Amino acid sequence: MLHHALPPRRLKFLNLNRDVLKSISDFCAPADALQLALTCKDAYELAMPRVLSDITIGDPIMDDGPDRLRKFCDFMLADPRRRVRHLRALRLLEGAFARVHDVGGRERLDADFSPATVLARLLLQADNLRIIQIRDAEPLFQSDPAVYEALAKLTSLREVSLYYIGNSTLKALSQLRSTPAVIENGLWKDGPRPQGDITPFGPFVSSMRHLKLWECGCMLESVIDRHTWPNLHTLEIGGRIAKISELAHAFPSLRRLTFYLEFSVKPETGPAPCWPELDYLGTSAPIPSFPSPVRRLQLQYPIGATPGSPNSSDLKTLPLMERANPTVLACTISESVSDMMLERMKLSMPSLRYLELVYTDRTCGRNNVPWHAFQEWSVGTSV
């Protein structure tokens, strides 16, 4: 008896099991989920939780700002039971509170915090919010304290990024009911910084894993000798920085350390006990007295930028390389670097095995000199 195979049955996407559809939706980027939601009512019900889970407002490229923020908050509060519970991440970038005005034929950005009241109402109900990022935090909190009061009442925050900070921001942090693992602060924006203990990180000693103080490393000075953060593994810091030995005491489990843009490290006055080893060190300037070995050293400044003999930055880099003795080096080297400098770099890092090299000229970034010096330097090293 012959059995005829049945033709394959076409299965409509939305006829898949609900748990399968949810898994697919969870893997979609919010922008893709939004496109799916626009196709039909059933797709809208499926995709909107993903769309609402991660919201970014204030991207200058998108030219959105206070009006979009107000509309978003109104939309969420129109049906809070079904909508607000899906919100997991809210990022308010530099344009979220900026309005463009035409002044004498020129565009001018003025601050507009008119959505603050409705934003505070939304935050009061955002019980599942995990990530909050507010670039203009301090002026926002000063314009309407209800925003930081609502923020402080949230209990599920895991990442808090408040870039422009001041006394109101510090008050909000000190009152947080959440125990975030990641805290990011950027630049003090509230007149002269008051003296004394203004750093409210003490309550997060056990929970914090990652701390970013981009241009306000001085905030640690008032409490660094009072607390030890046993679980913090990543520190990104700039500005005026405490002694490295004090950092090592405060963050004994640190694995990744980045010195950001312009910074100054307080000099040591004696032996500097430090970490046995770091996985990563990134720096925008040489730190010749850095005391710990490092597996990966990333130099965020060029070597050999000045033609001729090594400049002071190059000479300070050599003791950093010697002390760090990395297995992996990532750096930018100018075509004007001397063979002597290359040889001294090689001798200073006997453990080097992998090299990530950007090799440029000083004007347009093309390599236009022979490679023989680098080939000799990189013998036994993967480039």
C-alpha positions as CSV (number, residue, x, y, z in Angstrom):
1,M,0.0,0.0,0.0
2,L,1.3,3.4,-1.0
3,H,1.2,6.2,1.6
4,H,1.0,9.7,0.2
5,A,2.9,12.2,2.3
6,L,0.7,15.1,3.4
7,P,1.7,18.5,2.2
8,P,3.4,20.6,4.8
9,R,0.9,22.6,6.8
10,R,1.6,26.3,6.9
11,L,1.7,27.6,10.5
12,K,1.0,31.2,11.2
13,F,3.5,32.9,13.5
14,L,0.9,34.1,16.0
15,N,-0.5,30.5,16.3
16,L,2.7,29.4,18.1
17,N,2.4,28.6,21.7
18,R,2.2,31.6,23.9
19,D,5.4,30.7,25.8
20,V,7.3,30.3,22.5
21,L,6.1,33.7,21.3
22,K,7.1,35.4,24.6
23,S,10.6,33.8,24.3
24,I,10.9,35.2,20.8
25,S,9.7,38.6,21.9
26,D,12.2,38.7,24.7
27,F,15.0,38.2,22.3
28,C,13.9,41.1,20.1
29,A,15.4,44.5,20.5
30,P,12.8,47.0,21.7
31,A,12.9,48.8,18.3
32,D,12.2,45.5,16.5
33,A,9.5,44.6,19.0
34,L,7.9,48.0,18.2
35,Q,7.8,47.2,14.5
36,L,6.1,43.8,15.3
37,A,3.6,45.6,17.6
38,L,2.5,47.8,14.7
39,T,1.4,44.9,12.5
40,C,-1.8,43.8,14.2
41,K,-3.7,43.8,17.5
42,D,-2.5,40.4,18.5
43,A,1.1,41.3,17.8
44,Y,0.6,44.5,19.7
45,E,-0.4,42.6,22.8
46,L,2.5,40.2,22.4
47,A,5.2,42.8,21.7
48,M,4.3,45.8,23.8
49,P,5.7,44.4,27.1
50,R,9.1,44.2,25.4
51,V,8.7,47.6,23.9
52,L,8.0,49.1,27.3
53,S,10.7,47.3,29.1
54,D,13.7,49.5,27.9
55,I,13.0,53.1,27.2
56,T,15.5,55.8,26.0
57,I,14.5,59.4,25.6
58,G,16.6,62.4,24.8
59,D,18.9,61.1,22.1
60,P,20.0,64.3,20.2
61,I,20.1,62.3,16.9
62,M,16.4,61.6,17.4
63,D,15.6,65.2,18.3
64,D,13.2,64.1,21.0
65,G,12.9,65.8,24.4
66,P,10.5,67.1,27.0
67,D,7.4,66.7,24.8
68,R,8.2,63.0,24.1
69,L,9.0,62.4,27.8
70,R,5.6,63.9,28.8
71,K,3.8,61.9,26.2
72,F,5.5,58.7,27.3
73,C,4.6,59.3,31.0
74,D,1.0,60.1,30.1
75,F,0.8,56.9,28.0
76,M,2.1,54.7,30.8
77,L,-0.1,56.3,33.4
78,A,-3.2,56.0,31.3
79,D,-3.2,52.3,32.1
80,P,-0.6,51.8,34.8
81,R,-1.7,48.3,35.9
82,R,-1.0,46.9,32.4
83,R,1.9,49.1,31.3
84,V,4.1,50.4,34.1
85,R,4.8,46.9,35.4
86,H,6.8,46.1,32.3
87,L,9.2,49.1,32.7
88,R,12.7,47.7,33.5
89,A,15.1,50.4,32.2
90,L,14.5,54.1,31.8
91,R,17.3,56.2,30.2
92,L,16.9,60.0,30.1
93,L,19.8,61.3,28.0
94,E,21.1,64.8,27.4
95,G,18.1,66.0,25.3
96,A,15.3,64.7,27.6
97,F,15.1,68.1,29.3
98,A,16.4,70.4,26.6
99,R,14.2,72.5,24.3
100,V,15.5,74.2,21.1
101,H,14.8,77.9,20.7
102,D,15.6,80.1,17.7
103,V,17.4,83.2,18.9
104,G,18.4,85.6,16.2
105,G,18.5,82.9,13.6
106,R,20.6,80.6,15.8
107,E,19.5,77.6,17.7
108,R,19.8,77.6,21.5
109,L,19.2,74.8,23.9
110,D,17.3,75.8,27.1
111,A,16.5,73.6,30.0
112,D,12.8,72.5,30.3
113,F,11.9,70.5,33.3
114,S,8.1,70.8,32.8
115,P,7.7,67.0,32.6
116,A,9.1,66.6,36.1
117,T,5.8,66.3,37.8
118,V,4.4,63.5,35.6
119,L,7.8,61.8,35.7
120,A,7.6,61.7,39.5
121,R,4.1,60.1,39.3
122,L,5.4,57.5,36.9
123,L,8.4,56.6,39.1
124,L,6.2,56.2,42.1
125,Q,4.5,53.3,40.3
126,A,7.6,51.8,38.6
127,D,8.1,49.0,41.1
128,N,9.9,46.8,38.6
129,L,12.4,49.4,37.4
130,R,15.9,48.0,37.5
131,I,17.9,50.6,35.6
132,I,17.6,54.4,35.8
133,Q,19.9,56.8,33.9
134,I,19.4,60.6,34.2
135,R,22.0,62.8,32.7
136,D,20.6,66.1,34.1
137,A,19.9,64.7,37.5
138,E,20.9,67.6,39.8
139,P,19.1,70.4,37.9
140,L,16.1,68.1,37.6
141,F,16.0,67.3,41.3
142,Q,16.4,70.9,42.2
143,S,13.5,71.9,39.9
144,D,11.2,69.3,41.4
145,P,12.3,67.4,44.6
146,A,9.3,65.1,44.1
147,V,11.4,63.3,41.4
148,Y,14.2,62.3,43.7
149,E,11.8,61.5,46.4
150,A,10.0,59.1,44.1
151,L,13.3,57.7,42.9
152,A,14.4,57.1,46.5
153,K,11.3,55.0,47.2
154,L,12.0,52.4,44.5
155,T,13.2,49.1,45.9
156,S,14.3,47.1,42.8
157,L,17.0,49.3,41.3
158,R,20.2,47.5,40.3
159,E,21.9,50.2,38.3
160,V,21.7,54.0,39.1
161,S,23.4,56.5,36.7
162,L,23.1,60.1,37.7
163,Y,25.6,62.1,35.7
164,Y,25.3,65.8,36.7
165,I,25.3,65.6,40.5
166,G,25.1,67.9,43.5
167,N,23.6,68.0,47.0
168,S,20.2,67.0,45.9
169,T,21.6,64.0,44.0
170,L,23.6,62.9,47.1
171,K,20.5,63.2,49.2
172,A,18.6,61.0,46.8
173,L,21.4,58.4,46.9
174,S,21.5,58.5,50.7
175,Q,17.8,57.8,50.9
176,L,17.6,55.0,48.3
177,R,15.6,52.0,49.5
178,S,17.2,49.9,46.7
179,T,20.6,48.3,47.0
180,P,22.1,48.9,43.6
181,A,25.1,46.9,42.2
182,V,26.2,49.6,39.8
183,I,26.3,53.4,40.6
184,E,27.5,56.0,38.1
185,N,28.2,59.7,38.8
186,G,29.8,62.1,36.4
187,L,30.3,65.8,37.2
188,W,29.6,68.0,40.2
189,K,27.0,70.6,39.1
190,D,26.1,72.5,42.2
191,G,28.6,75.2,43.0
192,P,31.5,74.6,45.4
193,R,31.6,71.1,46.8
194,P,31.0,71.3,50.6
195,Q,33.6,69.8,52.9
196,G,33.1,66.7,55.0
197,D,31.5,63.4,54.4
198,I,29.1,64.0,51.5
199,T,29.5,60.6,49.9
200,P,26.4,58.4,50.5
201,F,27.9,55.1,49.3
202,G,28.2,53.6,52.8
203,P,24.8,51.8,52.7
204,F,25.8,49.9,49.5
205,V,29.0,48.4,50.9
206,S,27.8,44.9,50.4
207,S,25.7,45.3,47.3
208,M,28.0,47.4,45.1
209,R,29.9,45.6,42.3
210,H,30.7,48.4,39.9
211,L,31.4,52.1,40.7
212,K,31.8,54.8,38.0
213,L,33.0,58.3,39.1
214,W,33.9,59.8,35.8
215,E,35.0,63.3,36.9
216,C,34.3,63.2,40.6
217,G,36.8,60.8,42.1
218,C,37.2,63.2,45.0
219,M,33.8,62.0,46.3
220,L,35.6,58.9,47.7
221,E,38.1,61.0,49.8
222,S,35.7,61.5,52.7
223,V,34.7,57.9,53.3
224,I,37.5,55.7,51.7
225,D,39.2,55.2,55.1
226,R,35.9,54.2,56.8
227,H,34.5,51.5,54.6
228,T,35.7,48.4,52.8
229,W,33.7,47.3,49.7
230,P,34.5,43.5,49.6
231,N,32.4,42.7,46.5
232,L,33.3,45.6,44.2
233,H,35.2,44.3,41.2
234,T,35.2,47.3,38.8
235,L,36.1,50.9,39.4
236,E,36.1,53.7,36.7
237,I,37.3,56.9,38.1
238,G,38.5,60.4,37.1
239,G,39.3,63.8,38.7
240,R,41.2,64.0,42.0
241,I,41.9,60.5,43.2
242,A,43.1,59.2,46.5
243,K,46.3,57.2,46.9
244,I,46.3,53.9,45.1
245,S,47.1,52.1,48.3
246,E,43.9,53.6,49.8
247,L,41.9,52.4,46.8
248,A,43.4,48.9,47.3
249,H,42.4,49.0,51.0
250,A,38.9,50.1,50.2
251,F,38.4,47.7,47.3
252,P,40.4,44.6,48.1
253,S,38.5,42.4,45.5
254,L,39.0,44.8,42.6
255,R,39.7,43.2,39.2
256,R,39.2,46.0,36.7
257,L,40.4,49.6,37.1
258,T,40.1,52.5,34.7
259,F,41.5,56.0,35.1
260,Y,39.3,58.3,33.0
261,L,40.3,61.5,31.1
262,E,42.0,64.1,33.2
263,F,42.9,62.8,36.6
264,S,45.5,63.1,39.3
265,V,46.5,60.5,41.9
266,K,47.7,61.5,45.3
267,P,51.3,60.5,45.7
268,E,52.3,57.7,48.2
269,T,54.3,58.7,51.3
270,G,55.7,55.2,51.9
271,P,55.4,51.5,50.8
272,A,52.2,51.0,48.9
273,P,50.5,47.6,49.6
274,C,48.2,46.9,46.7
275,W,46.3,44.2,44.8
276,P,48.2,41.0,44.0
277,E,47.1,41.3,40.4
278,L,44.4,43.1,38.3
279,D,42.7,41.6,35.3
280,Y,42.5,45.0,33.5
281,L,44.1,48.5,33.9
282,G,43.0,51.3,31.5
283,T,44.5,54.8,31.8
284,S,44.4,58.0,29.8
285,A,47.8,59.1,31.2
286,P,50.9,57.3,32.5
287,I,51.1,56.3,36.2
288,P,54.8,55.5,36.7
289,S,54.3,54.4,40.3
290,F,51.5,52.0,39.8
291,P,52.3,49.2,42.1
292,S,50.4,46.1,40.9
293,P,50.9,43.6,38.0
294,V,48.2,43.6,35.4
295,R,47.0,40.9,33.0
296,R,45.8,43.4,30.4
297,L,47.1,47.0,30.1
298,Q,45.2,49.4,27.9
299,L,46.9,52.8,27.2
300,Q,44.3,55.3,26.1
301,Y,47.0,57.8,24.9
302,P,49.5,57.5,22.0
303,I,53.1,56.6,22.4
304,G,55.7,58.5,20.4
305,A,53.3,61.4,19.6
306,T,56.2,63.8,19.7
307,P,58.9,63.3,16.9
308,G,62.5,62.7,18.0
309,S,63.5,61.5,21.4
310,P,60.9,60.1,23.8
311,N,58.8,62.8,25.6
312,S,58.0,62.9,29.3
313,S,54.8,60.9,28.8
314,D,56.7,58.1,27.0
315,L,59.4,58.0,29.7
316,K,56.7,57.8,32.4
317,T,55.1,54.9,30.5
318,L,58.2,52.7,30.8
319,P,58.0,52.3,34.6
320,L,54.3,51.7,34.3
321,M,54.9,48.9,31.8
322,E,57.7,47.4,34.0
323,R,55.5,47.4,37.1
324,A,52.4,46.2,35.4
325,N,54.3,43.6,33.3
326,P,51.1,42.7,31.3
327,T,50.4,39.6,29.3
328,V,48.3,41.7,26.9
329,L,49.1,45.3,25.8
330,A,46.7,47.4,23.9
331,C,48.1,50.8,22.7
332,T,48.5,53.3,19.9
333,I,52.0,53.9,18.6
334,S,52.9,56.8,16.3
335,E,55.1,56.4,13.3
336,S,57.5,58.8,14.9
337,V,58.4,56.4,17.8
338,S,62.1,55.6,17.9
339,D,63.6,52.1,17.7
340,M,65.2,52.8,21.1
341,M,61.8,53.4,22.7
342,L,60.5,50.2,21.2
343,E,63.4,48.2,22.5
344,R,63.0,49.7,26.0
345,M,59.3,48.9,25.9
346,K,60.1,45.3,25.0
347,L,62.6,44.9,27.8
348,S,60.2,46.3,30.4
349,M,57.5,43.7,29.7
350,P,59.0,40.2,29.8
351,S,55.5,38.6,30.3
352,L,54.0,40.2,27.2
353,R,52.4,37.6,24.8
354,Y,49.6,39.4,23.0
355,L,49.8,42.9,21.4
356,E,46.8,44.9,20.2
357,L,48.4,47.7,18.2
358,V,47.0,50.7,16.4
359,Y,49.9,52.1,14.4
360,T,49.3,55.6,12.9
361,D,51.0,58.6,11.5
362,R,50.2,61.9,13.3
363,T,48.0,63.4,10.6
364,C,45.7,61.0,8.9
365,G,46.1,57.6,10.7
366,R,47.8,55.6,7.8
367,N,50.8,53.4,8.3
368,N,53.5,54.6,5.9
369,V,56.8,53.3,7.3
370,P,58.4,49.8,7.2
371,W,57.3,47.2,9.8
372,H,60.7,45.7,10.5
373,A,61.1,47.4,13.9
374,F,57.7,46.1,15.0
375,Q,58.4,42.6,13.6
376,E,61.6,42.5,15.6
377,W,59.9,43.8,18.7
378,S,57.0,41.3,18.5
379,V,59.0,38.1,18.2
380,G,57.2,35.6,20.5
381,T,54.2,37.9,20.7
382,S,50.8,37.5,19.0
383,V,49.9,40.8,17.2
